[in-house]
């Protein structure tokens, strides 16, 4: 049977199925065959794009893309399978391609890099890479040697497309570009490849693209669709933007959470491309944006990149002008955050962003009534790519020279980073520390360690406190700023990014005028605060008493072999290490009874901190292979395992059978998704569970909460959401909590629980009229945390004192705002909430939710709910860290009272207006309250941001794994 080529909306298999279903019975069509016949769509001439995206004169030995796709490139969106099939075929057919798989996605899809050049260049790729490395590390080489390398090297371009899977035109443009480079019979292309290696990363997010193309298939009808609001163009949850775990891969270039990014960065390390293109899409009613960006621009980007950005933009604009296409630069495109693909600028590349107005397929009808076709969108990206390659060819040598000059500068005594180092203080959290080191080493950043205690000067801590001199202990990490990757390491480690005064002024004006912002992303991101590691900025180049960082050797107790130690009582895993939570979760899933020690102590030779995990033989007499199970779990999570030989603790320290050894309950976890749930937050939590715990859990549909049998779970997580929980859903969750469930809410989901129907915690706006009650609870917390007794004489007196210092009457001269003034203050200060700044959190170190955290914890905070906690709930983390100031008097700050002798520090990093600093101070970031036999745990913000906020992530891990045993009343099975 001869089938027509697929020129319509339907795939060939659907046409074939329709024809095969057509049966003739007694000369008449059957009813089923009639139902399968689809109407032919009416003509839409505006969808016929007149310009071919492939060259007319080509090498016939190279398969044209339409022979594999079944349609001309750009006619519709190619699937990941089609793209992989094409590039693999072309790699076999062409001697201009070296084809390399650099990563495998979570769903098992390959990611490829195609090195396209002349056969002469391809034959010496290792030599080219070696010479590039010499330029990237110019120390010890003469200017003549470096200039010779510059003259020998071809230009190197990295052309990357569709890092967001539903921004599809980039990857289709990549196919057109590859075909043009390898098949065009064009002397200009030949000359280009003689002098350039073009690295094409055609599909940066295959899992997201697969999800997107499946949605297209599911929503594709027989007639074309040009309505940008339709599901064909807009998509449905979870959309196709992100990868398998719904990570935004274009925020991951220094966090390196995804295999796609790790593989990509490893190759960038080898190539140090001169040009990096990143093909994106934006709103469908827009036009086309490309670089350079506007302010704010990260000050660590070398000035030469601004110069080259303008040169490339001029040539790119000329190409668009010639074709009468509309475009713009700057406007919303700022360049402050270093985690986009533009991180390549810190590595020496000229980075150019493409943002094509989104057209999922067919075309989009614009405001002027015209239709922009998908093929035109692809053509815009193709034209931009060719234009940028031509500009690179013309200026490659000078770009290399600027690169070498800058690498020499940043390692010299004249470097802007010459007198600067970053220090990470020693920690028992081995997993987190080694993760930090691995992130830096993956970017070719050198990490060292002190071999002895040394004195350092000009120290600034994360609270902004400055010290003339401090002692740096042995074992601290040191990252010298003066090294070849100085620009990148400073961009991701400096406590505060520089924002120009004129940018701050514009931001302030916009904030008051209409609530808009000049900031496109977070204003804080430094890696030590992301990971919750205690760090210093030091105003000197530390060179003494340093050695290369050596990973901690894994300790596995001899009890891994049951015969090796018959006398031990069990095993301990240090609770300071994040891996301890996964260790406990994995064993409980296997039916092992696990305990948590809630107080620091000493058992024999073992010194342990609060939160340490204990597995006792006496709890598990039925498990013959207990030793092997425990050792395997420790190895799985890569943590030390210590053998417990003594049950009696020193003095009043915990004993093996006492109340401090609390029995945990295995979590039966559900995470709620779909509907208005944030895809990013849902995915980050899902990824956290799969990478830290690896335990079985369920994903529930928000719309099904009333139908689902929630009794199957003892932990439910509500990620950030914009959806509104109705009364029925709130009632169902309330009933489930009262029966013993642990409900965990995050950000917008927390906001849904503050109505008073399920929780006693209130938002600031609702509580401000009763501020005195909340201030009194705050004073109780503060006084309970003191380590000295202020009124010792009165306590020991036999005479009743005539006056007692009451916290709310500490100074009768201190007068705060009245109720009406407080309401006005709350409303006014609400205009100034941050957009991703690090705030200082003070942590209740007595609470079980805070195991594995420091007393002060960086909180990545935006316009989140502000939680007011009174005596009916527990404020585990509040915003603002108290520091000593002996001259400070008791005073009011908004609704709360600040004690004498103390300052409160809130801003750690990023833009935080003073109005917002006042507003958030002393509000709760994390609360826990009992409800019936269960509990509600509420996060004001998102504890897992892009997989990088390991400090606050630990709080959520504690809540999930320890909550059923420590905060809720488990059912007793008789």
C-alpha positions in Angstrom: 0.0 0.0 0.0 1.4 3.4 -1.0 0.9 6.0 1.7 1.0 9.8 1.1 3.9 11.7 2.6 3.0 13.3 5.9 2.2 16.8 4.8 -0.7 17.2 7.2 -0.9 17.2 11.0 -1.3 13.5 11.4 1.6 11.0 11.7 1.9 8.3 9.0 1.0 5.5 11.5 -2.4 7.2 12.2 -3.1 7.5 8.4 -2.2 3.9 8.0 -4.4 2.8 10.9 -7.3 4.8 9.4 -7.0 3.1 6.1 -6.6 -0.4 7.5 -9.7 0.1 9.6 -11.8 0.8 6.5 -13.7 -2.4 5.7 -16.3 -3.0 3.1 -19.3 -5.1 4.1 -21.9 -5.7 1.4 -20.7 -2.7 -0.5 -21.0 -0.4 2.5 -18.5 1.1 4.9 -18.7 -0.3 8.5 -19.6 2.1 11.3 -16.1 1.8 12.8 -14.4 2.7 9.5 -16.6 5.8 9.2 -15.6 6.9 12.7 -11.9 6.7 11.8 -12.2 9.0 8.7 -10.9 12.6 9.5 -11.9 15.7 7.7 -9.3 17.3 5.5 -8.4 20.7 6.9 -9.0 23.9 5.0 -6.1 25.6 3.4 -3.9 27.9 5.5 -1.6 29.6 3.0 0.0 31.8 5.7 1.6 28.6 7.1 3.6 28.0 3.9 7.0 29.4 4.7 8.6 30.4 1.3 12.3 30.0 2.3 14.1 26.7 2.5 16.2 26.1 5.6 18.6 23.8 3.8 21.0 24.7 1.0 20.1 24.0 -2.6 23.5 22.8 -3.7 24.6 19.9 -1.4 26.7 16.8 -1.3 24.4 14.0 -2.4 26.2 11.5 -0.1 24.7 13.2 2.9 21.1 12.2 3.7 18.8 15.2 3.6 17.0 15.7 6.9 13.5 15.3 5.4 14.2 11.7 4.4 14.5 10.8 8.1 12.1 13.3 9.6 9.3 12.7 7.1 9.0 16.5 6.7 11.3 19.4 5.8 13.4 20.6 8.8 11.4 23.4 10.6 8.0 22.2 9.3 7.3 20.7 12.7 9.1 19.7 15.9 11.6 16.8 15.6 11.5 14.3 18.4 14.6 13.3 20.3 14.6 9.9 18.6 14.6 11.6 15.2 17.4 14.0 16.2 19.5 11.2 17.5 18.8 9.1 14.4 19.8 12.0 12.1 23.0 13.0 13.8 24.2 9.3 14.2 23.5 8.8 10.4 25.3 12.0 9.5 28.3 11.1 11.7 28.6 7.9 9.6 28.2 9.6 6.3 30.4 12.7 6.8 34.1 12.9 7.4 33.5 16.4 8.8 32.0 15.1 12.1 33.5 13.6 15.2 30.5 12.4 17.2 30.7 12.1 21.0 28.2 11.1 23.7 28.9 13.2 26.7 26.1 12.3 29.1 23.0 10.1 29.6 19.8 11.6 30.9 17.9 10.2 33.8 15.5 8.6 31.4 18.3 7.0 29.5 18.6 9.3 26.5 22.0 10.2 25.1 23.4 13.7 24.9 25.8 14.3 22.0 28.4 16.8 21.0 29.3 17.0 17.3 32.7 18.4 16.5 32.4 19.7 12.9 35.4 20.9 11.0 37.7 20.1 8.2 39.3 16.6 8.1 42.6 18.2 8.8 41.4 19.8 12.0 39.5 16.8 13.1 42.6 14.7 12.8 44.3 16.8 15.5 41.5 17.5 18.0 43.6 16.2 21.0 46.4 18.6 19.9 43.9 21.5 19.6 42.6 20.8 23.1 46.1 20.6 24.6 46.9 24.0 23.1 43.7 25.5 24.4 44.6 24.3 27.9 48.0 26.1 27.5 46.2 29.3 26.8 43.8 28.7 29.7 46.8 28.2 32.0 49.4 30.6 30.6 51.8 30.6 33.6 55.3 29.7 32.7 55.0 30.3 29.0 56.6 33.2 27.2 54.6 35.7 25.2 56.1 34.3 22.0 55.0 30.8 22.8 51.5 32.0 23.6 51.3 34.0 20.4 52.4 31.0 18.4 49.6 28.9 19.9 47.1 31.6 19.1 48.2 31.6 15.5 48.1 27.8 15.3 44.7 27.3 16.8 41.4 27.3 14.9 38.5 29.2 16.2 36.3 27.2 18.6 32.5 27.7 18.8 30.0 25.9 21.1 26.5 26.0 19.6 24.0 24.8 22.1 20.2 24.6 21.7 16.9 24.0 23.5 18.1 23.6 27.1 14.4 24.1 27.9 12.7 21.1 26.2 9.6 23.0 25.2 11.6 25.8 23.5 11.9 23.6 20.5 13.0 25.7 17.6 16.6 25.8 18.7 17.2 22.0 18.3 15.5 22.1 14.9 17.8 25.0 13.9 20.7 22.8 15.1 19.7 20.2 12.5 19.6 22.8 9.8 23.0 24.1 10.9 24.7 20.7 11.0 23.3 19.8 7.6 24.5 23.1 6.1 28.0 22.7 7.6 28.5 19.1 6.4 26.6 19.0 3.2 26.6 22.4 1.6 28.7 22.7 -1.6 29.8 26.3 -0.6 33.3 27.6 -0.6 32.4 29.9 2.3 31.5 27.0 4.5 34.6 25.1 3.4 36.8 28.1 4.4 34.9 28.4 7.7 35.6 24.8 8.7 39.2 25.1 7.6 39.7 27.7 10.3 37.2 26.7 13.0 35.9 23.8 15.0 32.2 24.1 15.5 30.9 22.1 18.5 27.2 21.6 18.2 25.2 20.5 21.3 21.9 20.0 19.4 19.6 18.9 22.1 20.6 19.9 25.7 17.5 18.5 27.4 16.3 15.3 25.6 13.9 14.3 28.5 12.1 17.6 28.5 11.9 17.6 24.7 10.5 14.1 24.7 7.8 15.1 27.2 7.0 18.2 25.0 6.9 16.3 21.7 4.6 13.7 23.3 2.3 16.6 24.4 2.3 17.9 20.8 1.3 14.5 19.5 -1.5 14.2 22.1 -2.9 17.7 21.3 -2.4 17.7 17.6 -5.6 17.7 15.5 -6.1 17.4 11.8 -6.2 21.2 11.3 -3.3 23.5 12.1 -3.5 25.6 15.3 -2.3 29.1 15.5 -3.8 30.0 18.9 -1.0 30.7 21.4 -3.4 29.9 24.3 -4.2 26.4 23.2 -2.8 23.5 25.0 -0.8 22.6 21.8 1.2 25.7 22.3 0.9 26.4 26.1 1.4 22.7 27.2 0.1 21.0 30.3 1.6 20.1 33.7 4.5 19.2 34.0 5.3 20.8 30.7 8.5 20.1 28.8 10.7 22.9 30.0 12.7 21.0 32.6 14.5 17.6 32.7 13.2 14.4 34.2 13.2 15.7 37.8 11.8 19.1 36.6 15.0 20.9 37.1 15.6 24.1 35.1 18.9 23.1 33.4 19.7 26.7 32.7 20.2 27.4 36.4 22.4 24.5 37.0 25.8 25.4 35.5 27.6 25.8 38.9 25.2 23.7 41.0 25.7 20.7 38.7 22.8 18.7 40.0 21.8 17.1 36.7 23.8 14.5 34.7 23.2 16.6 31.6 25.0 19.6 33.1 27.9 17.6 34.6 28.7 16.0 31.3 28.4 19.3 29.5 30.7 21.2 31.9 33.3 18.5 31.8 33.6 19.0 28.0 33.6 22.8 28.3 36.6 22.3 30.6 38.4 20.5 27.8 37.5 23.0 25.0 37.3 26.5 26.6 35.2 27.6 23.6 35.6 31.2 22.4 31.9 31.5 21.6 29.0 29.9 23.3 25.5 30.2 21.8 22.4 29.3 23.8 19.2 29.0 21.8 16.0 29.7 23.8 12.4 30.8 23.3 10.3 33.3 25.2 6.7 34.5 25.1 4.8 33.8 21.9 3.8 37.4 21.3 7.4 38.7 21.4 10.0 38.9 18.6 13.6 37.9 18.9 16.1 38.9 21.6 19.9 38.5 21.6 22.8 39.9 23.5 24.4 42.0 24.9 22.5 42.2 28.2 21.7 45.3 30.2 22.6 46.1 33.8 22.8 44.6 36.3 25.9 42.8 34.9 28.0 40.7 37.2 31.3 42.6 37.9 33.3 39.4 37.6 32.7 39.2 33.8 35.8 40.5 32.0 35.4 43.9 30.3 36.5 42.4 27.0 33.4 40.3 26.8 31.3 43.5 26.8 33.3 44.8 23.8 32.9 41.5 21.9 29.3 41.3 22.7 28.6 44.5 20.9 30.6 43.5 17.9 28.7 40.2 17.5 25.4 42.0 18.1 26.1 44.5 15.3 26.7 41.7 12.8 23.8 39.7 14.0 21.5 42.7 13.7 22.7 43.4 10.2 21.6 39.9 9.1 18.1 40.5 10.6 17.9 43.9 9.0 18.6 42.4 5.6 15.7 40.0 6.0 13.4 42.7 7.5 13.0 40.8 10.7 12.3 42.5 14.1 14.5 42.0 17.1 15.9 43.7 20.2 18.7 43.5 22.8 18.9 44.2 26.5 15.4 45.3 27.9 14.6 42.4 30.4 17.9 40.6 29.8 20.2 41.2 32.7 23.3 39.3 33.5 23.9 39.0 37.3 23.3 35.4 38.2 26.2 33.2 37.2 24.4 29.9 36.9 22.9 30.2 33.4 24.8 29.0 30.4 26.3 32.5 30.4 28.6 31.1 33.1 30.8 30.4 30.0 31.7 34.2 30.1 33.5 33.6 33.4 35.5 30.8 31.6 36.6 33.0 28.8 33.8 32.7 26.1 31.7 35.3 24.4 28.2 34.2 25.4 25.2 35.0 23.2 21.7 34.3 24.3 18.9 33.8 21.7 15.3 34.2 22.7 12.9 33.4 19.9 9.2 34.1 20.4 7.8 30.7 21.1 6.0 28.8 18.4 5.4 25.2 19.4 4.3 24.0 16.0 2.4 25.3 12.9 2.4 29.0 13.7 1.2 31.7 16.0 -1.3 34.5 15.0 0.2 37.7 16.2 -1.5 40.9 17.4 -1.2 42.4 13.9 -3.1 39.5 12.4 -0.1 38.0 10.7 1.0 34.4 11.4 4.6 33.6 12.4 5.3 30.1 11.3 7.4 27.5 13.2 9.7 27.4 10.2 10.3 31.1 10.5 11.2 30.7 14.2 13.7 28.0 13.3 15.1 30.2 10.5 15.7 33.0 13.0 17.9 30.8 15.1 19.7 29.4 12.1 20.4 32.8 10.7 21.7 34.0 14.1 24.0 30.9 14.3 25.6 31.4 10.9 26.0 35.2 11.5 27.8 34.6 14.9 30.1 31.9 13.3 31.1 34.4 10.6 31.9 37.1 13.3 33.9 34.6 15.3 35.9 33.6 12.1 36.8 37.3 11.6 37.9 38.0 15.1 39.1 34.7 16.6 42.8 35.6 17.0 42.0 38.8 18.9 39.5 37.0 21.1 42.2 34.5 22.0 44.6 37.3 22.8 42.1 38.9 25.2 41.5 35.5 26.8 45.2 35.0 27.5 45.7 38.5 28.7 42.8 38.1 31.2 44.1 34.7 32.5 47.5 36.3 33.0 45.9 39.2 34.9 43.8 37.3 37.3 46.8 35.1 38.4 49.2 38.1 38.8 50.0 40.4 41.7 47.9 43.0 39.9 44.9 40.8 39.9 41.7 42.3 41.3 41.6 39.1 43.3 45.2 39.2 44.4 44.5 39.7 48.1 41.5 37.5 48.6 40.8 33.9 49.8 37.7 32.0 50.8 37.7 29.8 53.8 35.3 27.0 54.8 35.6 26.1 58.5 35.9 22.4 59.5 32.7 20.5 59.8 31.6 16.9 60.7 29.2 17.0 57.8 31.4 15.1 55.5 28.9 14.5 52.8 28.1 18.2 52.4 31.7 19.3 52.5 32.9 16.8 49.9 29.9 17.8 47.7 31.1 21.4 47.9 34.7 20.4 46.9 33.4 18.2 44.1 31.5 21.2 42.6 34.6 23.4 42.6 36.9 20.7 41.2 34.4 20.0 38.4 35.0 23.6 37.3 38.9 23.3 37.4 39.0 25.3 40.7 41.8 24.4 43.0 40.9 23.6 46.6 43.4 23.3 49.5 43.3 22.5 53.2 45.2 23.9 56.1 47.8 21.4 57.6 48.1 23.5 60.8 46.3 26.3 62.6 47.3 29.7 61.1 46.5 33.3 61.7 44.7 35.2 59.0 43.8 38.9 58.7 40.9 41.0 57.4 38.2 38.4 58.0 34.5 38.9 57.2 32.0 36.3 58.3 28.7 35.4 56.7 26.8 37.8 59.0 28.9 40.7 57.8 31.0 40.9 61.0 34.6 42.1 60.4 37.6 41.0 62.3 41.2 42.3 62.1 42.6 38.9 62.7 41.3 35.4 63.4 42.8 31.9 63.8 42.1 29.5 61.1 42.0 25.9 62.4 43.7 22.9 61.0 41.6 21.1 58.4 39.9 24.2 57.1 39.4 24.5 53.3 41.1 27.3 51.5 40.2 28.5 48.0 42.7 31.1 46.8 41.0 33.7 44.6 44.2 34.2 42.7 44.0 31.3 40.2 43.1 30.8 36.5 39.4 30.3 37.2 39.4 33.4 39.5 36.4 35.0 37.7 34.1 32.0 38.1 35.1 31.1 41.6 34.6 34.7 42.8 31.3 34.9 41.1 30.0 31.8 42.9 31.8 32.3 46.3 31.7 36.0 47.0 29.3 36.9 49.7 27.8 39.8 47.9 27.6 40.6 44.2 28.2 44.2 43.3 25.1 46.1 42.1 25.7 49.6 40.7 24.0 52.5 42.5 22.0 53.5 39.4 20.6 49.9 39.2 19.6 50.1 42.9 17.9 53.4 42.3 15.9 52.1 39.4 15.0 49.0 41.4 13.7 51.2 44.3 11.7 53.4 41.9 10.1 50.4 40.2 9.3 48.8 43.6 7.3 51.8 44.6 5.8 52.6 41.3 4.3 49.2 40.2 6.0 46.4 42.1 8.1 45.4 39.1 11.9 44.6 39.2 15.0 45.0 37.1 16.2 41.7 38.5 15.4 38.6 36.5 16.6 36.0 39.1 17.8 35.7 42.6 20.2 38.3 43.9 22.1 35.9 46.1 23.5 32.5 45.2 27.0 32.1 46.8 27.8 28.4 47.2 28.8 28.3 50.9 25.4 29.8 51.9 23.6 27.6 49.5 25.2 24.5 51.1 24.9 25.9 54.7 28.6 25.8 55.2 30.3 28.2 57.7 32.7 30.4 55.6 34.8 33.5 55.8 36.1 36.0 53.2 39.7 36.7 54.0 41.5 39.8 52.7 44.8 38.1 51.9 46.2 35.5 49.6 46.7 32.6 52.0 49.7 30.6 51.0 51.2 29.2 54.2 50.5 25.7 55.8 48.4 24.5 52.8 48.1 21.0 51.3 45.9 19.5 48.6 42.4 18.6 49.8 42.2 14.9 50.7 38.8 13.3 51.0 38.0 11.7 54.3 38.6 7.9 54.1 35.3 6.0 54.6 35.2 4.1 57.9 33.2 0.9 57.9 33.1 -0.9 61.2 34.6 -4.4 61.4 31.0 -5.4 62.2 30.4 -5.5 58.5 31.5 -9.1 59.0 29.3 -10.5 61.7 32.1 -12.9 62.8 34.6 -10.1 63.2 32.9 -8.5 66.2 30.6 -10.7 68.3 30.5 -8.4 71.3 29.2 -5.1 69.9 25.9 -3.8 71.0 25.1 -2.2 67.7 26.3 0.6 65.4 26.3 4.4 65.2 26.3 6.9 62.3 27.1 10.5 63.1 24.0 12.7 62.9 26.0 15.7 61.8 26.5 14.1 58.4 23.5 14.5 56.0 24.1 10.9 54.9 22.8 9.7 58.3 19.2 10.5 57.3 19.4 8.3 54.3 21.1 5.6 56.3 18.1 5.6 58.7 15.5 5.7 56.0 16.9 2.9 54.0 17.2 0.6 57.0 13.7 1.3 58.1 12.4 0.5 54.7 14.0 -3.0 55.1 12.2 -3.5 58.4 15.2 -2.7 60.7 14.4 -1.0 63.9 16.3 2.3 64.1 16.8 4.7 66.9 17.9 8.4 67.1 20.0 9.8 69.9 18.6 13.2 70.7 21.4 14.4 72.9 25.2 14.6 72.4 27.2 12.1 74.4 30.0 9.6 74.8 29.7 5.8 74.8 33.1 4.3 75.5 35.4 5.8 72.9 32.6 7.0 70.6 31.9 10.7 70.8 28.6 11.6 69.0 26.4 14.6 68.5 22.7 15.0 68.7 20.8 13.4 65.9 23.1 10.4 65.7 21.5 7.2 64.4 21.8 4.0 66.4 21.0 0.5 65.3 20.9 -1.9 68.3 21.1 -5.6 68.2 18.6 -5.8 71.0 15.9 -4.1 68.8 16.5 -6.5 65.9 16.9 -10.1 67.3 15.0 -11.6 64.4 17.4 -10.3 61.7 20.2 -12.8 61.2 21.9 -10.6 58.5 21.7 -7.4 60.5 25.4 -6.6 60.4 25.5 -7.0 56.6 22.4 -4.9 56.2 23.8 -2.1 58.3 27.1 -2.1 56.5 25.4 -2.1 53.1 23.3 0.9 54.1 26.3 2.8 55.3 28.1 2.1 52.0 25.1 3.0 49.9 25.0 6.5 51.5 28.8 6.8 51.8 29.0 7.4 55.5 31.1 6.3 58.4 29.9 3.4 60.5 31.1 3.0 64.1 30.7 -0.1 66.2 29.1 0.5 69.6 30.8 -1.5 72.4 29.5 0.2 75.6 26.0 1.2 76.6 26.8 3.3 79.6 27.2 7.0 78.9 29.6 9.2 80.9 27.8 11.1 83.7 24.4 12.4 82.7 25.1 11.6 79.0 22.7 9.3 77.2 22.7 5.5 78.1 21.7 2.9 75.6 18.3 2.1 77.2 17.3 5.6 78.2 14.8 8.1 76.8 17.4 9.8 74.6 17.5 6.7 72.4 14.2 7.4 70.5 12.7 4.7 68.3 11.9 5.9 64.8 9.0 5.0 62.5 9.5 4.3 58.8 8.1 7.1 56.7 5.4 6.2 54.2 5.7 9.3 52.0 3.5 11.0 49.5 4.3 14.1 47.5 1.4 16.1 46.0 1.7 17.3 42.5 -0.3 18.4 39.4 -2.7 21.2 39.2 -1.3 24.5 40.5 1.6 22.8 42.3 5.0 24.3 41.3 6.7 21.9 38.9 10.2 23.1 40.0 9.5 22.7 43.7 7.8 19.3 43.3 10.8 18.1 41.2 13.4 19.4 43.6 11.7 17.4 46.5 11.3 14.3 44.3 15.0 14.5 43.3 16.0 15.0 46.9 14.2 11.9 48.0 15.6 9.8 45.1 19.2 11.0 45.6 19.4 11.3 49.4 17.1 8.5 50.5 16.2 6.3 47.6 13.1 5.0 49.3 9.8 4.1 47.8 7.2 6.9 47.8 4.1 8.0 46.0 3.1 11.0 43.9 -0.5 12.1 44.4 -2.7 14.3 42.2 -3.8 17.5 44.1 -7.2 17.1 42.5 -7.6 13.6 43.9 -6.9 14.3 47.6 -10.6 13.8 48.5 -10.7 10.5 46.7 -7.4 9.0 47.8 -7.1 6.8 50.8 -4.6 8.9 52.8 -4.3 6.3 55.5 -1.7 4.6 53.4 0.8 7.4 54.2 2.2 8.9 57.4 4.0 11.8 55.7 2.5 14.1 53.0 4.4 16.9 51.5 2.6 19.8 49.9 5.1 21.6 47.6 4.8 25.3 46.8 1.6 25.9 44.9 -0.5 28.7 43.4 -3.6 26.6 43.7 -6.2 27.2 46.4 -7.0 24.3 48.7 -10.8 24.1 49.1 -12.6 23.4 52.4 -13.0 19.7 51.6 -9.3 19.2 50.9 -8.4 21.1 54.1 -10.8 19.0 56.1 -9.5 15.7 54.7 -5.9 16.7 55.5 -6.9 17.9 59.0 -8.6 14.5 59.7 -5.6 12.7 58.4 -3.2 14.7 60.6 -5.3 14.2 63.7 -5.1 10.4 63.1 -1.3 10.6 63.3 -0.1 12.0 60.0 2.8 14.4 59.5 1.8 17.2 57.0 4.6 19.2 55.6 3.8 22.4 53.6 6.1 24.7 51.7 5.8 28.3 50.7 2.5 28.8 48.8 1.1 25.6 50.3 1.9 27.0 53.7 -0.1 30.1 52.8 -3.1 27.8 52.1 -2.9 26.4 55.7 -2.9 29.8 57.4 -6.7 30.4 57.2 -7.2 29.2 60.8 -9.1 26.0 59.7 -6.1 23.7 60.2 -3.3 25.5 61.9 -2.8 28.0 64.7 0.1 29.7 62.9 -1.0 33.0 61.2 0.4 35.2 58.5 1.9 38.5 59.7 -0.9 40.6 58.3 -3.5 38.6 60.2 -1.5 38.6 63.4 -0.4 42.2 63.6 -3.5 43.3 65.5 -2.5 40.9 68.3 1.3 41.6 68.2 1.8 41.7 72.0 0.9 38.0 72.2 3.4 37.0 69.6 6.1 39.3 71.1 5.6 37.6 74.5 6.2 34.1 72.9 9.3 35.5 71.2 10.6 36.8 74.6 10.0 33.4 76.2 12.0 31.7 73.4 14.8 34.3 73.8 15.1 33.9 77.6 14.9 30.1 77.4 17.9 30.1 75.1 20.2 32.1 77.5 23.2 30.2 79.0 23.5 32.4 82.1 21.0 33.2 84.9 20.3 36.9 84.9 18.5 37.2 88.2 20.6 34.8 90.3 20.5 37.1 93.4 16.8 37.3 93.4 16.5 33.5 93.0 18.6 33.0 96.1 16.9 35.8 98.1 14.6 34.9 101.1 12.7 38.2 100.6 10.2 38.5 97.9 11.5 41.1 95.4 9.4 44.2 95.0 10.0 44.4 91.3 10.6 41.7 88.7 12.0 42.5 85.3 9.3 41.5 82.9 10.3 41.0 79.3 7.4 43.1 77.9 8.1 45.8 80.5 11.9 45.8 80.4 12.1 49.5 79.7 9.0 51.6 80.2 10.5 54.2 77.9 10.4 51.8 75.0 7.2 52.4 73.1 6.2 50.7 69.9 3.7 51.4 67.2 0.0 51.2 68.1 -2.3 48.7 66.3 -3.2 51.1 63.5 0.4 52.2 63.0 1.5 48.5 62.9 -1.1 47.7 60.2 0.2 50.6 58.1 3.8 49.6 58.7 3.1 46.0 57.7 1.4 47.1 54.5 4.1 49.6 53.5 7.0 47.3 54.2 5.3 44.5 52.2 6.2 46.4 49.0 9.9 45.8 49.6 10.1 42.0 49.9 13.3 40.5 48.5 13.7 38.5 45.3 16.0 35.7 46.3 18.2 37.0 49.1 20.0 35.1 51.8 18.6 35.9 55.3 20.1 34.8 58.6 18.1 32.1 60.3 18.6 31.4 64.0 17.9 27.8 64.7 16.5 26.1 67.9 19.3 23.7 68.6 17.1 21.7 71.0 14.5 20.8 68.4 14.6 17.5 66.6 14.0 19.2 63.2 17.3 20.9 63.5 19.6 17.9 63.7 22.6 18.4 61.5 22.3 22.2 61.3 24.4 25.1 62.7 22.9 27.7 65.1 22.8 30.1 62.3 21.5 29.0 58.9 21.3 30.9 55.6 17.7 31.0 54.3 17.1 31.8 50.6 14.1 34.0 50.9 11.7 35.8 48.5 8.2 37.1 48.9 7.2 34.1 51.0 4.5 34.0 53.7 5.7 35.5 57.0 4.8 33.1 59.8 3.7 34.2 63.3 4.1 31.5 65.9 2.8 31.8 69.4 2.8 29.3 72.3 0.5 26.9 70.4 3.3 26.1 68.0 7.1 25.8 67.9 9.2 28.2 65.9 12.2 26.0 65.0 13.9 28.6 62.8 13.3 32.3 63.0 14.7 35.1 60.8 17.4 37.2 62.4 20.5 36.2 64.3 21.4 38.0 67.6 24.9 39.3 68.0 26.4 41.0 71.0 26.4 44.8 71.2 26.8 45.9 74.8 25.7 49.4 74.1 22.4 48.4 72.5 19.3 49.2 74.6 15.9 47.5 74.6 13.9 48.7 71.6 11.0 47.9 69.4 11.4 46.7 65.8 8.0 46.6 64.1 5.9 44.1 66.2 8.8 42.6 68.2 11.0 43.7 71.0 14.8 43.5 70.7 16.6 42.8 74.0 19.3 45.0 75.4 22.9 44.2 74.6 21.9 42.6 71.3 21.8 43.5 67.6 19.9 41.5 65.1 21.5 40.6 61.8 19.2 39.6 59.0 20.9 40.2 55.6 23.6 37.7 54.7 23.7 38.2 50.9 21.7 39.8 48.1 19.4 42.7 47.9 17.3 43.3 51.0 15.7 46.7 51.4 15.7 47.9 55.1 11.9 48.0 55.1 11.8 44.3 54.2 14.6 43.5 56.8 12.4 45.0 59.5 9.3 43.2 58.3 10.8 39.7 58.2 12.8 40.0 61.5 11.7 37.5 64.1 9.1 35.9 61.9 9.3 32.1 61.7 10.8 30.3 58.7 10.0 26.8 60.1 7.2 25.9 62.5 5.9 22.7 64.0 2.7 22.2 65.9 0.9 19.2 67.3 -2.6 18.4 66.1 -4.3 15.4 67.5 -1.9 12.5 67.2 -0.2 14.1 64.3 1.7 17.3 63.4 1.9 20.1 60.9 5.3 21.3 59.8 5.4 24.5 57.8 8.2 26.1 55.8 7.7 29.8 54.9 10.1 29.4 52.0 11.3 26.6 49.7 14.0 24.5 51.5 15.1 22.8 48.3 16.0 25.4 45.7 17.5 24.0 42.5 19.0 21.1 44.6 21.6 23.5 46.0 20.3 24.7 49.3 21.7 21.8 51.4 21.4 23.6 54.7 17.6 24.1 54.6 17.2 20.8 52.7 18.4 19.0 55.8 15.5 20.4 57.7 13.1 18.9 55.2 14.9 15.5 55.2 14.6 15.5 59.0 10.9 16.3 58.8 10.2 13.5 56.3 12.3 10.7 57.9 12.1 11.5 61.6 8.7 13.1 61.7 6.6 9.9 62.0 8.6 8.7 65.0 9.6 12.0 66.8 6.7 14.3 66.2 3.7 12.1 65.7 2.1 9.4 67.8 2.4 6.1 65.9 -0.3 3.5 66.0 0.5 0.7 68.5 0.2 -2.8 66.9 -0.8 -5.3 69.6 
